[in-house]
Amino acid sequence: MKGQKQSKADLHDKQIKALINVVNYLKEEVDHLTNLSVGTLETVKLMPGYGAAIMQLQEQAKEKEDSNVE
């Protein structure tokens, strides 16, 4: 009986370690995606016409909001 309890505890330890590894991997991926998206945004900001495009998007969002209210 004692051997079964020990093997079950070992299995739980392995599962917990595997979950910790998955969470750490996901955290690294989120960090990577954050850096990638910030870099992309900063690059787009340097493109010609960025300000005009933002103004157009704001107008479209306002029109959509106004049409949803009615």
C-alpha positions as CSV (number, residue, x, y, z in Angstrom):
1,M,0.0,0.0,0.0
2,K,2.8,2.4,0.8
3,G,4.4,1.9,-2.6
4,Q,1.1,2.9,-4.3
5,K,0.9,6.1,-2.3
6,Q,4.5,6.9,-3.2
7,S,4.1,6.3,-6.9
8,K,0.9,8.4,-6.9
9,A,2.8,11.2,-5.2
10,D,5.6,10.9,-7.8
11,L,3.1,11.1,-10.6
12,H,1.6,14.2,-9.1
13,D,5.0,15.8,-8.8
14,K,5.7,15.0,-12.4
15,Q,2.4,16.5,-13.5
16,I,2.9,19.6,-11.4
17,K,6.4,20.1,-12.9
18,A,5.0,19.6,-16.4
19,L,2.3,22.2,-15.8
20,I,4.9,24.6,-14.4
21,N,6.9,24.2,-17.6
22,V,3.9,24.9,-19.7
23,V,3.0,28.0,-17.8
24,N,6.6,29.3,-18.1
25,Y,6.6,28.6,-21.8
26,L,3.3,30.5,-22.2
27,K,4.7,33.4,-20.3
28,E,7.7,33.6,-22.5
29,E,5.5,33.5,-25.6
30,V,3.3,36.3,-24.3
31,D,6.4,38.4,-23.6
32,H,7.6,37.7,-27.1
33,L,4.3,38.6,-28.7
34,T,4.2,41.8,-26.6
35,N,7.6,42.8,-27.9
36,L,6.7,41.9,-31.4
37,S,3.4,43.9,-31.3
38,V,5.1,47.0,-29.8
39,G,7.9,46.9,-32.4
40,T,5.3,46.6,-35.2
41,L,3.3,49.5,-33.8
42,E,6.4,51.7,-33.6
43,T,7.3,50.7,-37.2
44,V,3.9,51.6,-38.5
45,K,4.0,54.9,-36.7
46,L,7.0,55.9,-38.8
47,M,5.2,55.2,-42.0
48,P,3.9,58.1,-44.1
49,G,0.2,58.7,-43.7
50,Y,-0.1,57.2,-40.2
51,G,-1.8,60.2,-38.7
52,A,-4.4,60.4,-41.5
53,A,-5.1,56.7,-41.2
54,I,-5.6,57.0,-37.4
55,M,-8.0,59.9,-38.0
56,Q,-10.0,57.9,-40.6
57,L,-10.2,54.9,-38.2
58,Q,-11.5,57.2,-35.4
59,E,-14.1,58.6,-37.7
60,Q,-15.2,55.1,-38.8
61,A,-15.4,54.0,-35.1
62,K,-17.5,57.0,-34.3
63,E,-19.9,56.4,-37.2
64,K,-20.2,52.7,-36.2
65,E,-20.9,53.8,-32.6
66,D,-23.5,56.3,-33.7
67,S,-25.2,53.7,-35.9
68,N,-25.3,51.2,-33.0
69,V,-27.0,53.7,-30.7
70,E,-29.8,54.3,-33.0
